[in-house]
Structure formats: structure tokens, C-alpha cells
Amino acid sequence: MPVESLSVAGRLPANTSASMGTDGRLHLAALDAVAEPASLVALRAAVEAMMPRVDLPEVVLEVFSWTGADAAFTSITRRRPGWPTCGSRLPRCWWRTAATSG
């Protein structure tokens, strides 16, 4: 056993936050919670206010429009889905309704 480990093991009986269980495992006491600084709370609120609220189906469709990844998917009927390429939001409404109902 390394010397450092023996040094730590020698201090274990005096440490009230650590103990050895009857199963031979080391048990550590929980740490006290530290209050979040006001600057962190303000930063979190500012970042959350900047983030847009979007539904997951909208994100998927947006990524598909950038990458063309939808071409890798095949319908059960083996037909290509009839998504219009005109940028219409109607298919997104259909997708959102299908993804959230049920």
C-alpha cells in the first residue's frame, strides 16, 4: 500500500465525516448545501430569458431542413413523405399534432 494511503487511513478514526462500515466499505457524510450566489441566479434568469421556447418536433424538422437527414428514413409504405419544400409551417403543425397527441 502506498505511503499516502497509509497516512490517510491513519487519520480516518479521528474524521467524523468518514467511517468504515461493517461491510468494509468507506462511508462519507453528506456535504452541507452551499447557497447560490445572486450573480449565478441573475445569470441563469438572463440565459433562460434568451432561450427560445420550441417543441422537439420543430427542432427535428429544422435540423432535417439543414442536413437532409430525413432522406435516410423510409415510410412503412415505402413511399417518400410528401413534405412540401416551400417552407410552409403547415407540415410542422401536422407533425406537432401527431407527436403530442396520443
Secondary structure, DSSP 8 states (H G I E B T S, - for coil): --HHHHHHHHHGGG-TTEEE-TTS-EEE---------HHHHHHHHHHHHHS----HHHHHHHHHHHH-GGGG---TTS------SS--SHHHHHHHHHHH--
